[in-house]
């Protein structure tokens, strides 16, 4: 088994998809291993670009969440279908990457986590 992945030990903004339900539960209790997660550590430029596109504001409005600086948030599997079409593929490389993370969570029947 790999090292435990603790989101609390990182300063970067992260978007995380648990690979399965067991990983999702482990992440909830800060016991997930690196191998159990798909992790996107956003650079400041990536975060600013997505923020400029109002990605987080749109999700907050649609899902009644609070994705913001110094906040942790989870979008449940049941809500992912509501946001996937909002961020449909286009010519923006980062928006396409974000779309892929949503698709991964849907296909794995897990959730999408934001650690900002």
Phi and psi restraints in degrees (value plus and minus 20) as a CYANA .aco file:
   2 UNK   PHI     -99.3   -59.3
   2 UNK   PSI     157.9   197.9
   3 UNK   PHI     -86.2   -46.2
   3 UNK   PSI     127.6   167.6
   4 UNK   PHI     -90.3   -50.3
   4 UNK   PSI     114.1   154.1
   5 UNK   PHI    -114.3   -74.3
   5 UNK   PSI      91.1   131.1
   6 UNK   PHI    -127.1   -87.1
   6 UNK   PSI      93.0   133.0
   7 UNK   PHI     -86.6   -46.6
   7 UNK   PSI     -40.9    -0.9
   8 UNK   PHI     -91.9   -51.9
   8 UNK   PSI     -37.3     2.7
   9 UNK   PHI    -107.8   -67.8
   9 UNK   PSI     -20.7    19.3
  10 UNK   PHI    -132.4   -92.4
  10 UNK   PSI     127.0   167.0
  11 UNK   PHI    -116.7   -76.7
  11 UNK   PSI     -39.2     0.8
  12 UNK   PHI     -94.7   -54.7
  12 UNK   PSI     135.7   175.7
  13 UNK   PHI     -98.8   -58.8
  13 UNK   PSI     115.4   155.4
  14 UNK   PHI    -152.8  -112.8
  14 UNK   PSI     124.6   164.6
  15 UNK   PHI    -137.9   -97.9
  15 UNK   PSI     107.0   147.0
  16 UNK   PHI    -148.5  -108.5
  16 UNK   PSI     118.3   158.3
  17 UNK   PHI    -139.5   -99.5
  17 UNK   PSI      98.1   138.1
  18 UNK   PHI     -88.2   -48.2
  18 UNK   PSI     121.3   161.3
  19 UNK   PHI     -94.8   -54.8
  19 UNK   PSI     -41.2    -1.2
  20 UNK   PHI    -179.6  -139.6
  20 UNK   PSI     158.0   198.0
  21 UNK   PHI     -82.9   -42.9
  21 UNK   PSI     -59.6   -19.6
  22 UNK   PHI     -80.4   -40.4
  22 UNK   PSI     -62.3   -22.3
  23 UNK   PHI     -85.2   -45.2
  23 UNK   PSI     -58.5   -18.5
  24 UNK   PHI     -81.5   -41.5
  24 UNK   PSI     -64.4   -24.4
  25 UNK   PHI     -85.4   -45.4
  25 UNK   PSI     -60.4   -20.4
  26 UNK   PHI     -84.3   -44.3
  26 UNK   PSI     -59.2   -19.2
  27 UNK   PHI     -83.7   -43.7
  27 UNK   PSI     -58.7   -18.7
  28 UNK   PHI     -77.5   -37.5
  28 UNK   PSI     -56.3   -16.3
  29 UNK   PHI    -121.5   -81.5
  29 UNK   PSI      -4.9    35.1
  30 UNK   PHI      37.7    77.7
  30 UNK   PSI      18.2    58.2
  31 UNK   PHI    -140.9  -100.9
  31 UNK   PSI     -10.1    29.9
  32 UNK   PHI     -93.0   -53.0
  32 UNK   PSI     125.5   165.5
  33 UNK   PHI    -113.0   -73.0
  33 UNK   PSI     142.6   182.6
  34 UNK   PHI     -74.9   -34.9
  34 UNK   PSI     -58.1   -18.1
  35 UNK   PHI     -89.8   -49.8
  35 UNK   PSI     -37.3     2.7
  36 UNK   PHI    -108.5   -68.5
  36 UNK   PSI     -25.0    15.0
  37 UNK   PHI    -149.1  -109.1
  37 UNK   PSI     127.9   167.9
  38 UNK   PHI    -122.5   -82.5
  38 UNK   PSI      98.3   138.3
  39 UNK   PHI    -140.6  -100.6
  39 UNK   PSI     109.3   149.3
  40 UNK   PHI    -133.5   -93.5
  40 UNK   PSI      88.3   128.3
  41 UNK   PHI    -110.7   -70.7
  41 UNK   PSI      86.2   126.2
  42 UNK   PHI     -94.2   -54.2
  42 UNK   PSI     114.7   154.7
  43 UNK   PHI     -94.1   -54.1
  43 UNK   PSI     146.9   186.9
  44 UNK   PHI     -79.4   -39.4
  44 UNK   PSI     -58.4   -18.4
  45 UNK   PHI     -85.9   -45.9
  45 UNK   PSI     -61.9   -21.9
  46 UNK   PHI     -84.9   -44.9
  46 UNK   PSI     -65.6   -25.6
  47 UNK   PHI     -80.4   -40.4
  47 UNK   PSI     -67.4   -27.4
  48 UNK   PHI     -81.9   -41.9
  48 UNK   PSI     -58.5   -18.5
  49 UNK   PHI     -85.0   -45.0
  49 UNK   PSI     -67.5   -27.5
  50 UNK   PHI     -84.0   -44.0
  50 UNK   PSI     -57.6   -17.6
  51 UNK   PHI     -86.1   -46.1
  51 UNK   PSI     -60.8   -20.8
  52 UNK   PHI     -83.2   -43.2
  52 UNK   PSI     -48.7    -8.7
  53 UNK   PHI    -102.9   -62.9
  53 UNK   PSI     -18.6    21.4
  54 UNK   PHI      44.6    84.6
  54 UNK   PSI       5.1    45.1
  55 UNK   PHI     -77.8   -37.8
  55 UNK   PSI     -68.5   -28.5
  56 UNK   PHI     -91.9   -51.9
  56 UNK   PSI     -56.2   -16.2
  57 UNK   PHI     -84.7   -44.7
  57 UNK   PSI     -61.4   -21.4
  58 UNK   PHI     -82.7   -42.7
  58 UNK   PSI     -65.3   -25.3
  59 UNK   PHI     -84.0   -44.0
  59 UNK   PSI     -63.7   -23.7
  60 UNK   PHI     -77.8   -37.8
  60 UNK   PSI     -63.8   -23.8
  61 UNK   PHI     -85.9   -45.9
  61 UNK   PSI     -63.9   -23.9
  62 UNK   PHI     -94.0   -54.0
  62 UNK   PSI     -55.7   -15.7
  63 UNK   PHI    -129.9   -89.9
  63 UNK   PSI     -16.1    23.9
  64 UNK   PHI      35.3    75.3
  64 UNK   PSI      30.9    70.9
  65 UNK   PHI    -139.2   -99.2
  65 UNK   PSI     159.0   199.0
  66 UNK   PHI    -154.3  -114.3
  66 UNK   PSI      58.7    98.7
  67 UNK   PHI    -108.1   -68.1
  67 UNK   PSI      93.4   133.4
  68 UNK   PHI    -182.5  -142.5
  68 UNK   PSI     151.1   191.1
  69 UNK   PHI     -74.8   -34.8
  69 UNK   PSI     119.2   159.2
  70 UNK   PHI      43.6    83.6
  70 UNK   PSI       4.8    44.8
  71 UNK   PHI    -144.4  -104.4
  71 UNK   PSI     125.5   165.5
  72 UNK   PHI    -130.2   -90.2
  72 UNK   PSI     118.3   158.3
  73 UNK   PHI    -166.4  -126.4
  73 UNK   PSI     129.5   169.5
  74 UNK   PHI    -146.5  -106.5
  74 UNK   PSI     113.3   153.3
  75 UNK   PHI    -124.8   -84.8
  75 UNK   PSI      95.3   135.3
  76 UNK   PHI     -87.4   -47.4
  76 UNK   PSI     134.9   174.9
  77 UNK   PHI     -70.6   -30.6
  77 UNK   PSI     -62.4   -22.4
  78 UNK   PHI     -82.9   -42.9
  78 UNK   PSI     -43.2    -3.2
  79 UNK   PHI    -113.6   -73.6
  79 UNK   PSI     -36.5     3.5
  80 UNK   PHI     -82.4   -42.4
  80 UNK   PSI     -56.9   -16.9
  81 UNK   PHI     -83.5   -43.5
  81 UNK   PSI     -49.4    -9.4
  82 UNK   PHI     -88.6   -48.6
  82 UNK   PSI     -48.1    -8.1
  83 UNK   PHI    -124.4   -84.4
  83 UNK   PSI     -35.4     4.6
  84 UNK   PHI     -79.7   -39.7
  84 UNK   PSI     -61.5   -21.5
  85 UNK   PHI     -94.1   -54.1
  85 UNK   PSI     -42.1    -2.1
  86 UNK   PHI     -85.5   -45.5
  86 UNK   PSI     -56.6   -16.6
  87 UNK   PHI    -128.0   -88.0
  87 UNK   PSI      23.1    63.1
  88 UNK   PHI     -82.8   -42.8
  88 UNK   PSI     136.6   176.6
  89 UNK   PHI     -75.3   -35.3
  89 UNK   PSI     120.6   160.6
  90 UNK   PHI    -170.8  -130.8
  90 UNK   PSI    -180.8  -140.8
  91 UNK   PHI    -104.4   -64.4
  91 UNK   PSI     -20.4    19.6
  92 UNK   PHI    -107.8   -67.8
  92 UNK   PSI      96.5   136.5
  93 UNK   PHI     -78.2   -38.2
  93 UNK   PSI     -65.2   -25.2
  94 UNK   PHI     -91.0   -51.0
  94 UNK   PSI     -57.7   -17.7
  95 UNK   PHI     -84.4   -44.4
  95 UNK   PSI     -57.0   -17.0
  96 UNK   PHI     -85.4   -45.4
  96 UNK   PSI     -59.8   -19.8
  97 UNK   PHI     -84.1   -44.1
  97 UNK   PSI     -63.6   -23.6
  98 UNK   PHI     -80.6   -40.6
  98 UNK   PSI     -63.4   -23.4
  99 UNK   PHI     -76.8   -36.8
  99 UNK   PSI     -61.8   -21.8
 100 UNK   PHI     -83.5   -43.5
 100 UNK   PSI     -57.4   -17.4
 101 UNK   PHI     -86.5   -46.5
 101 UNK   PSI     -59.5   -19.5
 102 UNK   PHI     -82.9   -42.9
 102 UNK   PSI     -65.3   -25.3
 103 UNK   PHI     -80.7   -40.7
 103 UNK   PSI     -61.0   -21.0
 104 UNK   PHI     -78.1   -38.1
 104 UNK   PSI     -66.4   -26.4
 105 UNK   PHI     -83.6   -43.6
 105 UNK   PSI     -60.6   -20.6
 106 UNK   PHI     -84.9   -44.9
 106 UNK   PSI     -68.2   -28.2
 107 UNK   PHI     -83.7   -43.7
 107 UNK   PSI     -52.0   -12.0
 108 UNK   PHI    -109.1   -69.1
 108 UNK   PSI     -25.6    14.4
 109 UNK   PHI      37.1    77.1
 109 UNK   PSI      23.3    63.3
 110 UNK   PHI    -138.4   -98.4
 110 UNK   PSI    -155.3  -115.3
 111 UNK   PHI    -162.4  -122.4
 111 UNK   PSI     153.3   193.3
 112 UNK   PHI    -139.4   -99.4
 112 UNK   PSI     107.0   147.0
 113 UNK   PHI    -136.9   -96.9
 113 UNK   PSI     120.7   160.7
 114 UNK   PHI    -140.6  -100.6
 114 UNK   PSI     104.6   144.6
 115 UNK   PHI    -141.7  -101.7
 115 UNK   PSI      78.3   118.3
